[in-house]
Amino acid sequence: MKKLAIAGCGKLASIIVDALTNGMLPEYELVAVFSRTKEHAEALAEKYNATGKECIVADSFEQLLAQKPNILVEAASPAAMRQWAIPALKNGTSVVTLSIGAFADDAFYNETMQTAKNHGTQVYIVSGATGGFDILQTVSLMGGATAEFFNEKGQDALRGTAVYDDSLQTEQRTVFSGTAKEAIEMFPTKVNVTVAAARASVGPERMNVRMQSTPYFRGDTQRVEIRNPQVRAIIDVYSATAEIAAWSVVSTLRNISSPIVFV
């Protein structure tokens, strides 16, 4: 039985806890949850403990790590990932992360990789709202690869960002064009998948990203195209909600504990 902890207790974490309570992750026991909004953590612990098991609500991230979980699911933000990843890995705790945007920073990416290697731990980058990491890695390994990422959002999803203005309510247009590294700097919580696809292929500074705002569009379209002299591949995913990100964590956790692994 693997000991599991969750840091970041919003809606996506709730889906993961539902999977635990519904028997979809039988190889895991939830030992601790932590959130900066304690009420959210308490709600998840109450849901899990209703099954007759025991999960604590940690008052700090340090208290969570003191439970010695085998795996931490990080479901908070890139800023939280930058704060939590290194202590977790040094604790002997592998990390499943949704906040891949933190890895646009080469220094942090390399530090995380070296820390995991030194402590016999791993970081699992889940596919979230995109996918195809296997083919992205394969085509890149063959050499001569270039890659592009297209993201479509509704106008209201961009409120509060530097690109929003009222004209987006009626006008479809490209609101960003640049690299994955530049995209995550401008949209810290909205384009994590661009960094994930970049790290799986050509890197954040070589992955070209275009974001389109479409009036009244609901959900997200994530389309990655990669090519080399021999292969062209397109991964095209539409998701009406963000729930697919949580289910990709469930899928990853099942893979980690499975005797047969799809890669």
Disulfide bonds with the S-S distance in Angstrom:
none
